[in-house]
Amino acid sequence: MNELEKARAELAKAFGGGSSASSSDRAFLLDISDSMHGNKLEEAKKALLKHAKPNEDLIIVFGRDVAVLQYHMISAILTKGDTAMLPAIMEAVYYNVSHIVLITDGGANTGGGPFECIEYVSQLKGVKIDTIGIGRDCDDELLQQLSYLTGGNTYHVNDPFQLSGIVGLLSAPQKAINL
């Protein structure tokens, strides 16, 4: 059993059984590629520690590989490799989440490129993807497409210190409006 399968089994227990019965409605997907080194990663970790709900929100990191983490492991995240965005989205879908918050400073370059990401996401039903692009090098067009196709929103920050506010906004309970 590889590390991803071990994490899946452990989380399936915590979240009620993997893709068939997940109690997690939201997954945070955090890019940990080498370009996220420094303030970008540190501010993203602070935002997740402040706004993600332990034992409720799924935390998925992606660089060269994809890993599902438990909340208490967020502080130990380090950068690693390329940007496996599509496999990370597929992993979140495996857990049957309805809301994905994707945080990245790049574009999809491992495990599928932008076209494959768009193709896959265009087939999804019942999953909203909100994207947060960081800095000048992120693939804004891809992030906008992923959000648009799923009814989500796209955010862009040049300053990583702005991440916590946006993650907080996306983590807040949605209030129904009675007309």
Order of alpha helices (4+ residues) and beta strands (2+ residues): alpha-beta-alpha-beta-beta-alpha-beta-alpha-beta-alpha-beta-alpha
